[in-house]
Amino acid sequence: MKKIGILHGKETTFPEAFVARVNAKNVKGVQAEAALVEELMQGEPTPYAVMIDRISQDVPFYRAYLKNAALNGTAVLNNPFWWSADEKYFNNCLATKIGVPVPRTVLLPSKQMPPDTSGQSFRNLKYPLEWERMIEYLGGFPLFMKPHAGGGWKNVYKVHNFDEFFEAYNETGTLVMLLQEAIDFDAYFRCYCLGGKHIRIMDYEPRNPHHLRYVADHKVSKALRDEMYGHVVRLNDALGYDFNTVEFAIRGGIPYAIDFCNPAPDADVHSVGEENFEWVVETAANMTIERALAHQDGANNLSWGSYVGGAVDGRLPGLPGQNSTQAAVKIAPEKASKVKKA
């Protein structure tokens, strides 16, 4: 029996619907359940061929559990090793190498020194930093400031001048922050990407109340939607995520990737709406069944992005032999022509 487990926290609608959908398909030798984490002895396998991780970003114990599970052959979605290493500043840096437009961004050192450090710990850091130079690079105010590793709109500030910037910066404590160009957008989209090839582009309005953000209908061309599709493929191929969302702000006809490090994105029916929810449940069920049937006991069944994979032979993103069109052909041949045009 190939068991599929889902590891989750407070959320209910997606995990329950996912388990029910997998089991309703009655695929011989495949069964899904809410994962049960028992006593964890080092090096011992879990009973799961596949696991969807929806909570380890908040529970370090679960992240360690999943790394051991992966070591013993479980296909953990998403790869817990890469998820631990990834963060939003690197995401943006990577996007600049694979041809995906992103807002201009700078990284700020934490306002307060981390525990067990002193001024000597920062002897390599220029002091004082040239704040005016950074603001000029970003194109001037207004700007967004947000944690370089985090999500859920926590500790996010919009600042309109130096006084607001320093007031907000003084509140960030030991958080490492991004300072980012504000994209005054004409339309906004949130795109699910499952299995690197199943993509749903959803009209989205972040300025609406949370439960109404998916109630939007942006009038944009098919060519622009195809371009976003190609960018989603490129980003997730490079990052290697099995379950992720990419957000685009459209300014002047250009889709800027705003946030694409969302390995446990919102999938609650009350916020994403019935149609999007149905797509996520059905696609996730099919994806995990496919992974369970392809599972090899004791093997490395994780997904690794082309950025990490290219390191084996010294290639970097965007260099010959690893361009976005080739990545798209590998992952989504039925959409390759769209990506070539994008």
Short mmCIF file of the C-alpha atoms (twelve columns), coordinates in Angstrom:
data_MODEL
# 
_entry.id   MODEL 
# 
loop_
_atom_site.group_PDB 
_atom_site.id 
_atom_site.type_symbol 
_atom_site.label_atom_id 
_atom_site.label_alt_id 
_atom_site.label_comp_id 
_atom_site.label_asym_id 
_atom_site.label_seq_id 
_atom_site.Cartn_x 
_atom_site.Cartn_y 
_atom_site.Cartn_z 
_atom_site.pdbx_PDB_model_num 
ATOM 1   C CA . MET A 1   0.000   0.000  0.000   1 
ATOM 2   C CA . LYS A 2   1.332   3.432  -1.007  1 
ATOM 3   C CA . LYS A 3   0.125   5.824  1.680   1 
ATOM 4   C CA . ILE A 4   -0.266  9.574  1.103   1 
ATOM 5   C CA . GLY A 5   -0.194  11.730 4.213   1 
ATOM 6   C CA . ILE A 6   -1.012  15.406 4.660   1 
ATOM 7   C CA . LEU A 7   0.630   17.274 7.531   1 
ATOM 8   C CA . HIS A 8   -1.326  20.360 8.520   1 
ATOM 9   C CA . GLY A 9   -2.183  22.689 11.372  1 
ATOM 10  C CA . LYS A 10  -5.251  24.850 11.909  1 
ATOM 11  C CA . GLU A 11  -6.609  24.615 8.382   1 
ATOM 12  C CA . THR A 12  -9.444  22.178 7.798   1 
ATOM 13  C CA . THR A 13  -11.226 22.529 4.459   1 
ATOM 14  C CA . PHE A 14  -8.370  21.653 2.127   1 
ATOM 15  C CA . PRO A 15  -6.803  18.773 4.105   1 
ATOM 16  C CA . GLU A 16  -10.143 17.045 4.658   1 
ATOM 17  C CA . ALA A 17  -11.269 17.521 1.058   1 
ATOM 18  C CA . PHE A 18  -7.898  16.357 -0.253  1 
ATOM 19  C CA . VAL A 19  -7.937  13.103 1.719   1 
ATOM 20  C CA . ALA A 20  -11.539 12.416 0.721   1 
ATOM 21  C CA . ARG A 21  -10.816 13.096 -2.965  1 
ATOM 22  C CA . VAL A 22  -7.781  10.810 -3.165  1 
ATOM 23  C CA . ASN A 23  -9.658  7.963  -1.500  1 
ATOM 24  C CA . ALA A 24  -12.766 8.512  -3.630  1 
ATOM 25  C CA . LYS A 25  -10.706 7.787  -6.747  1 
ATOM 26  C CA . ASN A 26  -10.210 4.192  -5.535  1 
ATOM 27  C CA . VAL A 27  -6.776  3.829  -7.107  1 
ATOM 28  C CA . LYS A 28  -5.556  0.331  -6.341  1 
ATOM 29  C CA . GLY A 29  -2.762  0.333  -3.795  1 
ATOM 30  C CA . VAL A 30  -3.072  4.052  -2.912  1 
ATOM 31  C CA . GLN A 31  -4.641  5.506  0.231   1 
ATOM 32  C CA . ALA A 32  -4.596  8.999  1.785   1 
ATOM 33  C CA . GLU A 33  -4.935  10.128 5.392   1 
ATOM 34  C CA . ALA A 34  -4.079  12.927 7.777   1 
ATOM 35  C CA . ALA A 35  -0.469  12.135 8.682   1 
ATOM 36  C CA . LEU A 36  0.172   10.703 12.138  1 
ATOM 37  C CA . VAL A 37  3.557   11.653 13.590  1 
ATOM 38  C CA . GLU A 38  4.638   9.041  16.105  1 
ATOM 39  C CA . GLU A 39  7.798   8.623  18.163  1 
ATOM 40  C CA . LEU A 40  10.707  9.642  15.961  1 
ATOM 41  C CA . MET A 41  13.763  7.420  16.175  1 
ATOM 42  C CA . GLN A 42  16.738  8.541  14.131  1 
ATOM 43  C CA . GLY A 43  17.022  7.072  10.663  1 
ATOM 44  C CA . GLU A 44  13.719  5.189  10.879  1 
ATOM 45  C CA . PRO A 45  11.289  5.503  7.920   1 
ATOM 46  C CA . THR A 46  7.722   6.800  8.026   1 
ATOM 47  C CA . PRO A 47  4.816   4.760  6.609   1 
ATOM 48  C CA . TYR A 48  4.182   7.351  3.862   1 
ATOM 49  C CA . ALA A 49  5.259   7.186  0.231   1 
ATOM 50  C CA . VAL A 50  4.137   10.806 -0.287  1 
ATOM 51  C CA . MET A 51  3.498   13.633 2.164   1 
ATOM 52  C CA . ILE A 52  2.113   17.118 1.594   1 
ATOM 53  C CA . ASP A 53  3.599   19.590 4.069   1 
ATOM 54  C CA . ARG A 54  1.308   22.457 5.071   1 
ATOM 55  C CA . ILE A 55  2.709   23.383 8.489   1 
ATOM 56  C CA . SER A 56  6.442   22.791 8.997   1 
ATOM 57  C CA . GLN A 57  7.216   26.464 8.322   1 
ATOM 58  C CA . ASP A 58  5.658   27.119 11.739  1 
ATOM 59  C CA . VAL A 59  6.710   23.929 13.567  1 
ATOM 60  C CA . PRO A 60  10.473  23.208 13.470  1 
ATOM 61  C CA . PHE A 61  9.890   19.722 14.921  1 
ATOM 62  C CA . TYR A 62  7.846   18.822 11.837  1 
ATOM 63  C CA . ARG A 63  10.544  20.171 9.495   1 
ATOM 64  C CA . ALA A 64  13.119  17.868 11.122  1 
ATOM 65  C CA . TYR A 65  10.645  14.974 10.945  1 
ATOM 66  C CA . LEU A 66  10.117  15.562 7.223   1 
ATOM 67  C CA . LYS A 67  13.839  15.664 6.474   1 
ATOM 68  C CA . ASN A 68  14.221  12.247 8.067   1 
ATOM 69  C CA . ALA A 69  11.185  11.004 6.114   1 
ATOM 70  C CA . ALA A 70  12.734  12.250 2.861   1 
ATOM 71  C CA . LEU A 71  16.033  10.586 3.740   1 
ATOM 72  C CA . ASN A 72  14.146  7.300  3.948   1 
ATOM 73  C CA . GLY A 73  12.406  7.722  0.596   1 
ATOM 74  C CA . THR A 74  9.234   9.700  1.271   1 
ATOM 75  C CA . ALA A 75  8.371   12.155 -1.508  1 
ATOM 76  C CA . VAL A 76  7.812   15.258 0.648   1 
ATOM 77  C CA . LEU A 77  5.945   18.067 -1.115  1 
ATOM 78  C CA . ASN A 78  7.605   20.532 -0.840  1 
ATOM 79  C CA . ASN A 79  11.239  19.468 -0.543  1 
ATOM 80  C CA . PRO A 80  12.020  20.271 3.140   1 
ATOM 81  C CA . PHE A 81  15.723  20.822 2.491   1 
ATOM 82  C CA . TRP A 82  15.152  23.413 -0.214  1 
ATOM 83  C CA . TRP A 83  12.296  25.055 1.701   1 
ATOM 84  C CA . SER A 84  14.643  25.488 4.682   1 
ATOM 85  C CA . ALA A 85  17.269  27.132 2.468   1 
ATOM 86  C CA . ASP A 86  14.996  29.378 0.397   1 
ATOM 87  C CA . GLU A 87  13.898  32.935 1.153   1 
ATOM 88  C CA . LYS A 88  12.349  35.863 -0.679  1 
ATOM 89  C CA . TYR A 89  15.486  37.869 -1.369  1 
ATOM 90  C CA . PHE A 90  17.117  34.877 -3.067  1 
ATOM 91  C CA . ASN A 91  13.881  34.347 -5.016  1 
ATOM 92  C CA . ASN A 92  14.147  37.856 -6.442  1 
ATOM 93  C CA . CYS A 93  17.841  37.464 -7.206  1 
ATOM 94  C CA . LEU A 94  17.142  34.200 -9.031  1 
ATOM 95  C CA . ALA A 95  14.353  35.822 -11.057 1 
ATOM 96  C CA . THR A 96  16.830  38.375 -12.428 1 
ATOM 97  C CA . LYS A 97  18.877  35.473 -13.859 1 
ATOM 98  C CA . ILE A 98  16.013  33.676 -15.617 1 
ATOM 99  C CA . GLY A 99  14.299  36.631 -17.252 1 
ATOM 100 C CA . VAL A 100 11.320  37.178 -14.952 1 
ATOM 101 C CA . PRO A 101 10.609  40.864 -14.124 1 
ATOM 102 C CA . VAL A 102 10.628  41.692 -10.408 1 
ATOM 103 C CA . PRO A 103 10.439  44.956 -8.443  1 
ATOM 104 C CA . ARG A 104 13.763  46.577 -7.616  1 
ATOM 105 C CA . THR A 105 14.722  45.364 -4.146  1 
ATOM 106 C CA . VAL A 106 17.445  45.886 -1.546  1 
ATOM 107 C CA . LEU A 107 18.221  43.847 1.565   1 
ATOM 108 C CA . LEU A 108 18.484  45.631 4.913   1 
ATOM 109 C CA . PRO A 109 20.435  44.384 7.928   1 
ATOM 110 C CA . SER A 110 18.343  43.844 11.037  1 
ATOM 111 C CA . LYS A 111 17.746  46.976 13.066  1 
ATOM 112 C CA . GLN A 112 18.745  45.193 16.272  1 
ATOM 113 C CA . MET A 113 21.703  42.865 16.570  1 
ATOM 114 C CA . PRO A 114 20.756  39.180 16.748  1 
ATOM 115 C CA . PRO A 115 21.205  37.383 20.087  1 
ATOM 116 C CA . ASP A 116 24.796  36.558 21.060  1 
ATOM 117 C CA . THR A 117 26.271  39.130 18.678  1 
ATOM 118 C CA . SER A 118 27.998  42.461 19.252  1 
ATOM 119 C CA . GLY A 119 29.302  45.314 17.160  1 
ATOM 120 C CA . GLN A 120 32.355  43.197 16.371  1 
ATOM 121 C CA . SER A 121 30.096  40.650 14.683  1 
ATOM 122 C CA . PHE A 122 29.338  43.292 12.045  1 
ATOM 123 C CA . ARG A 123 32.837  44.557 11.386  1 
ATOM 124 C CA . ASN A 124 32.468  43.591 7.703   1 
ATOM 125 C CA . LEU A 125 29.299  45.655 7.255   1 
ATOM 126 C CA . LYS A 126 29.668  49.155 5.861   1 
ATOM 127 C CA . TYR A 127 28.633  51.817 8.359   1 
ATOM 128 C CA . PRO A 128 26.756  54.000 7.941   1 
ATOM 129 C CA . LEU A 129 24.838  52.701 4.959   1 
ATOM 130 C CA . GLU A 130 23.944  55.239 2.273   1 
ATOM 131 C CA . TRP A 131 20.165  55.319 2.691   1 
ATOM 132 C CA . GLU A 132 19.693  57.946 -0.020  1 
ATOM 133 C CA . ARG A 133 21.583  55.782 -2.525  1 
ATOM 134 C CA . MET A 134 19.306  52.810 -1.853  1 
ATOM 135 C CA . ILE A 135 16.137  54.910 -2.096  1 
ATOM 136 C CA . GLU A 136 17.349  56.394 -5.377  1 
ATOM 137 C CA . TYR A 137 18.024  52.895 -6.764  1 
ATOM 138 C CA . LEU A 138 14.472  51.866 -5.814  1 
ATOM 139 C CA . GLY A 139 12.998  54.835 -7.666  1 
ATOM 140 C CA . GLY A 140 11.939  56.827 -4.612  1 
ATOM 141 C CA . PHE A 141 8.964   56.595 -2.291  1 
ATOM 142 C CA . PRO A 142 6.476   55.009 -1.741  1 
ATOM 143 C CA . LEU A 143 8.164   51.703 -0.943  1 
ATOM 144 C CA . PHE A 144 7.244   48.407 0.691   1 
ATOM 145 C CA . MET A 145 9.249   46.891 3.518   1 
ATOM 146 C CA . LYS A 146 8.725   43.250 4.486   1 
ATOM 147 C CA . PRO A 147 10.663  40.350 6.028   1 
ATOM 148 C CA . HIS A 148 13.083  38.599 3.661   1 
ATOM 149 C CA . ALA A 149 11.864  35.256 5.028   1 
ATOM 150 C CA . GLY A 150 8.211   35.041 6.007   1 
ATOM 151 C CA . GLY A 151 4.678   35.345 4.738   1 
ATOM 152 C CA . GLY A 152 1.080   36.031 5.545   1 
ATOM 153 C CA . TRP A 153 1.403   39.819 5.328   1 
ATOM 154 C CA . LYS A 154 3.066   39.926 8.760   1 
ATOM 155 C CA . ASN A 155 5.420   42.851 9.475   1 
ATOM 156 C CA . VAL A 156 4.685   44.478 6.102   1 
ATOM 157 C CA . TYR A 157 4.919   48.270 5.852   1 
ATOM 158 C CA . LYS A 158 4.215   50.810 3.127   1 
ATOM 159 C CA . VAL A 159 6.341   53.893 3.668   1 
ATOM 160 C CA . HIS A 160 5.970   57.236 1.910   1 
ATOM 161 C CA . ASN A 161 8.985   59.190 3.153   1 
ATOM 162 C CA . PHE A 162 12.149  58.868 5.251   1 
ATOM 163 C CA . ASP A 163 10.326  59.585 8.507   1 
ATOM 164 C CA . GLU A 164 7.873   56.723 7.926   1 
ATOM 165 C CA . PHE A 165 10.680  54.460 6.780   1 
ATOM 166 C CA . PHE A 166 12.797  54.940 9.904   1 
ATOM 167 C CA . GLU A 167 9.741   54.710 12.167  1 
ATOM 168 C CA . ALA A 168 8.827   51.357 10.617  1 
ATOM 169 C CA . TYR A 169 12.433  50.127 10.507  1 
ATOM 170 C CA . ASN A 170 12.761  50.825 14.238  1 
ATOM 171 C CA . GLU A 171 9.877   48.379 14.864  1 
ATOM 172 C CA . THR A 172 11.426  45.423 13.035  1 
ATOM 173 C CA . GLY A 173 13.787  44.256 15.804  1 
ATOM 174 C CA . THR A 174 16.025  41.420 14.627  1 
ATOM 175 C CA . LEU A 175 14.094  40.754 11.404  1 
ATOM 176 C CA . VAL A 176 16.059  41.036 8.175   1 
ATOM 177 C CA . MET A 177 13.938  43.158 5.862   1 
ATOM 178 C CA . LEU A 178 13.459  43.766 2.170   1 
ATOM 179 C CA . LEU A 179 12.909  47.300 0.926   1 
ATOM 180 C CA . GLN A 180 11.111  47.107 -2.385  1 
ATOM 181 C CA . GLU A 181 9.834   49.261 -5.198  1 
ATOM 182 C CA . ALA A 182 6.068   49.737 -5.027  1 
ATOM 183 C CA . ILE A 183 4.411   48.595 -8.259  1 
ATOM 184 C CA . ASP A 184 1.376   50.768 -8.990  1 
ATOM 185 C CA . PHE A 185 -0.530  48.005 -10.738 1 
ATOM 186 C CA . ASP A 186 -3.377  47.966 -13.218 1 
ATOM 187 C CA . ALA A 187 -4.269  44.320 -12.522 1 
ATOM 188 C CA . TYR A 188 -3.114  41.605 -10.163 1 
ATOM 189 C CA . PHE A 189 -3.026  37.815 -10.431 1 
ATOM 190 C CA . ARG A 190 -2.288  34.873 -8.155  1 
ATOM 191 C CA . CYS A 191 -1.185  31.694 -9.892  1 
ATOM 192 C CA . TYR A 192 -1.225  28.217 -8.417  1 
ATOM 193 C CA . CYS A 193 1.476   25.862 -9.653  1 
ATOM 194 C CA . LEU A 194 1.258   22.179 -8.719  1 
ATOM 195 C CA . GLY A 195 3.722   19.544 -9.817  1 
ATOM 196 C CA . GLY A 196 5.629   22.117 -11.863 1 
ATOM 197 C CA . LYS A 197 3.162   21.792 -14.761 1 
ATOM 198 C CA . HIS A 198 -0.405  22.339 -13.516 1 
ATOM 199 C CA . ILE A 199 -1.067  26.076 -13.412 1 
ATOM 200 C CA . ARG A 200 -4.182  28.063 -12.589 1 
ATOM 201 C CA . ILE A 201 -4.069  31.822 -13.174 1 
ATOM 202 C CA . MET A 202 -6.540  33.493 -10.825 1 
ATOM 203 C CA . ASP A 203 -7.716  37.096 -11.002 1 
ATOM 204 C CA . TYR A 204 -6.961  38.639 -7.620  1 
ATOM 205 C CA . GLU A 205 -7.474  41.974 -5.886  1 
ATOM 206 C CA . PRO A 206 -5.217  42.339 -2.799  1 
ATOM 207 C CA . ARG A 207 -6.862  45.640 -1.866  1 
ATOM 208 C CA . ASN A 208 -10.203 43.893 -1.207  1 
ATOM 209 C CA . PRO A 209 -11.139 42.376 2.170   1 
ATOM 210 C CA . HIS A 210 -9.586  38.923 2.559   1 
ATOM 211 C CA . HIS A 211 -12.734 36.981 1.691   1 
ATOM 212 C CA . LEU A 212 -13.282 39.046 -1.482  1 
ATOM 213 C CA . ARG A 213 -9.776  39.083 -2.923  1 
ATOM 214 C CA . TYR A 214 -10.584 36.437 -5.524  1 
ATOM 215 C CA . VAL A 215 -13.681 38.330 -6.624  1 
ATOM 216 C CA . ALA A 216 -12.019 40.089 -9.541  1 
ATOM 217 C CA . ASP A 217 -12.204 40.094 -13.333 1 
ATOM 218 C CA . HIS A 218 -9.211  41.804 -14.919 1 
ATOM 219 C CA . LYS A 219 -9.495  42.459 -18.632 1 
ATOM 220 C CA . VAL A 220 -6.094  41.502 -19.989 1 
ATOM 221 C CA . SER A 221 -4.997  39.863 -23.224 1 
ATOM 222 C CA . LYS A 222 -4.436  36.172 -23.800 1 
ATOM 223 C CA . ALA A 223 -0.825  37.012 -24.669 1 
ATOM 224 C CA . LEU A 224 -0.312  38.503 -21.213 1 
ATOM 225 C CA . ARG A 225 -1.821  35.443 -19.546 1 
ATOM 226 C CA . ASP A 226 0.462   33.230 -21.643 1 
ATOM 227 C CA . GLU A 227 3.428   35.342 -20.563 1 
ATOM 228 C CA . MET A 228 2.507   34.867 -16.903 1 
ATOM 229 C CA . TYR A 229 2.152   31.139 -17.534 1 
ATOM 230 C CA . GLY A 230 5.687   31.024 -18.908 1 
ATOM 231 C CA . HIS A 231 7.074   32.953 -15.940 1 
ATOM 232 C CA . VAL A 232 5.365   30.591 -13.485 1 
ATOM 233 C CA . VAL A 233 6.919   27.596 -15.244 1 
ATOM 234 C CA . ARG A 234 10.385  29.187 -15.208 1 
ATOM 235 C CA . LEU A 235 10.242  30.142 -11.557 1 
ATOM 236 C CA . ASN A 236 8.963   26.825 -10.271 1 
ATOM 237 C CA . ASP A 237 11.312  24.844 -12.467 1 
ATOM 238 C CA . ALA A 238 14.267  26.789 -11.052 1 
ATOM 239 C CA . LEU A 239 13.019  26.555 -7.457  1 
ATOM 240 C CA . GLY A 240 11.760  22.984 -7.639  1 
ATOM 241 C CA . TYR A 241 8.512   23.518 -5.756  1 
ATOM 242 C CA . ASP A 242 5.705   20.965 -6.106  1 
ATOM 243 C CA . PHE A 243 3.129   23.241 -4.474  1 
ATOM 244 C CA . ASN A 244 3.479   27.018 -4.748  1 
ATOM 245 C CA . THR A 245 1.816   30.237 -5.817  1 
ATOM 246 C CA . VAL A 246 3.219   33.142 -7.821  1 
ATOM 247 C CA . GLU A 247 1.728   36.627 -7.635  1 
ATOM 248 C CA . PHE A 248 1.984   39.161 -10.464 1 
ATOM 249 C CA . ALA A 249 1.337   42.897 -10.449 1 
ATOM 250 C CA . ILE A 250 0.711   44.228 -13.963 1 
ATOM 251 C CA . ARG A 251 2.158   47.672 -14.675 1 
ATOM 252 C CA . GLY A 252 2.332   49.068 -18.188 1 
ATOM 253 C CA . GLY A 253 1.621   45.633 -19.643 1 
ATOM 254 C CA . ILE A 254 4.550   44.023 -17.783 1 
ATOM 255 C CA . PRO A 255 3.857   41.253 -15.216 1 
ATOM 256 C CA . TYR A 256 6.136   41.803 -12.223 1 
ATOM 257 C CA . ALA A 257 6.513   38.766 -9.968  1 
ATOM 258 C CA . ILE A 258 5.785   40.151 -6.505  1 
ATOM 259 C CA . ASP A 259 5.774   37.060 -4.297  1 
ATOM 260 C CA . PHE A 260 6.660   33.536 -5.353  1 
ATOM 261 C CA . CYS A 261 7.947   31.850 -2.220  1 
ATOM 262 C CA . ASN A 262 4.615   30.429 -1.030  1 
ATOM 263 C CA . PRO A 263 5.189   26.689 -0.449  1 
ATOM 264 C CA . ALA A 264 2.074   26.420 1.767   1 
ATOM 265 C CA . PRO A 265 -0.296  28.834 0.023   1 
ATOM 266 C CA . ASP A 266 -3.833  29.581 1.134   1 
ATOM 267 C CA . ALA A 267 -6.188  26.842 -0.041  1 
ATOM 268 C CA . ASP A 268 -9.177  27.485 2.198   1 
ATOM 269 C CA . VAL A 269 -12.510 27.332 0.393   1 
ATOM 270 C CA . HIS A 270 -13.786 30.394 2.252   1 
ATOM 271 C CA . SER A 271 -11.053 32.622 0.831   1 
ATOM 272 C CA . VAL A 272 -10.128 31.136 -2.571  1 
ATOM 273 C CA . GLY A 273 -13.731 30.408 -3.565  1 
ATOM 274 C CA . GLU A 274 -15.454 27.225 -4.715  1 
ATOM 275 C CA . GLU A 275 -14.061 27.023 -8.267  1 
ATOM 276 C CA . ASN A 276 -10.435 27.606 -7.273  1 
ATOM 277 C CA . PHE A 277 -10.825 25.261 -4.324  1 
ATOM 278 C CA . GLU A 278 -12.161 22.486 -6.542  1 
ATOM 279 C CA . TRP A 279 -9.216  22.918 -8.921  1 
ATOM 280 C CA . VAL A 280 -6.655  22.767 -6.089  1 
ATOM 281 C CA . VAL A 281 -8.234  19.692 -4.467  1 
ATOM 282 C CA . GLU A 282 -8.570  17.766 -7.735  1 
ATOM 283 C CA . THR A 283 -5.133  18.717 -9.045  1 
ATOM 284 C CA . ALA A 284 -3.406  17.980 -5.738  1 
ATOM 285 C CA . ALA A 285 -5.132  14.599 -5.533  1 
ATOM 286 C CA . ASN A 286 -4.051  13.628 -9.044  1 
ATOM 287 C CA . MET A 287 -0.517  14.928 -8.501  1 
ATOM 288 C CA . THR A 288 0.052   12.972 -5.293  1 
ATOM 289 C CA . ILE A 289 -1.453  9.773  -6.711  1 
ATOM 290 C CA . GLU A 290 0.940   10.089 -9.653  1 
ATOM 291 C CA . ARG A 291 3.859   10.575 -7.254  1 
ATOM 292 C CA . ALA A 292 2.741   7.627  -5.119  1 
ATOM 293 C CA . LEU A 293 2.561   5.300  -8.109  1 
ATOM 294 C CA . ALA A 294 6.022   6.437  -9.250  1 
ATOM 295 C CA . HIS A 295 7.486   6.160  -5.735  1 
ATOM 296 C CA . GLN A 296 10.584  4.010  -5.315  1 
ATOM 297 C CA . ASP A 297 11.197  2.597  -1.865  1 
ATOM 298 C CA . GLY A 298 14.342  3.963  -0.243  1 
ATOM 299 C CA . ALA A 299 15.195  6.228  -3.192  1 
ATOM 300 C CA . ASN A 300 15.502  10.010 -3.269  1 
ATOM 301 C CA . ASN A 301 11.940  10.854 -4.318  1 
ATOM 302 C CA . LEU A 302 12.199  14.608 -3.781  1 
ATOM 303 C CA . SER A 303 11.852  17.314 -6.428  1 
ATOM 304 C CA . TRP A 304 15.004  19.396 -6.929  1 
ATOM 305 C CA . GLY A 305 14.865  22.591 -8.963  1 
ATOM 306 C CA . SER A 306 17.088  23.336 -11.918 1 
ATOM 307 C CA . TYR A 307 19.089  25.821 -9.834  1 
ATOM 308 C CA . VAL A 308 20.253  23.054 -7.517  1 
ATOM 309 C CA . GLY A 309 20.370  20.455 -10.285 1 
ATOM 310 C CA . GLY A 310 22.535  22.692 -12.434 1 
ATOM 311 C CA . ALA A 311 25.095  22.907 -9.658  1 
ATOM 312 C CA . VAL A 312 26.045  19.285 -10.387 1 
ATOM 313 C CA . ASP A 313 27.779  20.328 -13.604 1 
ATOM 314 C CA . GLY A 314 28.438  23.943 -12.745 1 
ATOM 315 C CA . ARG A 315 25.592  25.575 -14.652 1 
ATOM 316 C CA . LEU A 316 23.812  28.675 -13.395 1 
ATOM 317 C CA . PRO A 317 20.243  29.717 -14.234 1 
ATOM 318 C CA . GLY A 318 19.964  31.301 -17.643 1 
ATOM 319 C CA . LEU A 319 23.199  29.842 -19.020 1 
ATOM 320 C CA . PRO A 320 23.241  27.611 -22.112 1 
ATOM 321 C CA . GLY A 321 21.794  24.180 -21.482 1 
ATOM 322 C CA . GLN A 322 19.346  25.421 -18.877 1 
ATOM 323 C CA . ASN A 323 17.145  28.050 -20.456 1 
ATOM 324 C CA . SER A 324 13.501  28.621 -19.638 1 
ATOM 325 C CA . THR A 325 12.173  27.109 -22.862 1 
ATOM 326 C CA . GLN A 326 13.983  23.834 -22.228 1 
ATOM 327 C CA . ALA A 327 12.642  23.826 -18.675 1 
ATOM 328 C CA . ALA A 328 9.127   24.400 -19.974 1 
ATOM 329 C CA . VAL A 329 9.438   21.594 -22.515 1 
ATOM 330 C CA . LYS A 330 10.593  19.235 -19.784 1 
ATOM 331 C CA . ILE A 331 7.760   20.130 -17.422 1 
ATOM 332 C CA . ALA A 332 4.859   21.102 -19.613 1 
ATOM 333 C CA . PRO A 333 5.317   20.064 -23.250 1 
ATOM 334 C CA . GLU A 334 1.712   20.877 -24.045 1 
ATOM 335 C CA . LYS A 335 2.461   24.531 -23.188 1 
ATOM 336 C CA . ALA A 336 5.958   24.797 -24.685 1 
ATOM 337 C CA . SER A 337 4.837   26.920 -27.613 1 
ATOM 338 C CA . LYS A 338 3.308   29.451 -25.237 1 
ATOM 339 C CA . VAL A 339 6.456   29.677 -23.199 1 
ATOM 340 C CA . LYS A 340 8.599   30.198 -26.299 1 
ATOM 341 C CA . LYS A 341 6.438   33.182 -27.212 1 
ATOM 342 C CA . ALA A 342 6.542   34.585 -23.664 1 
# 
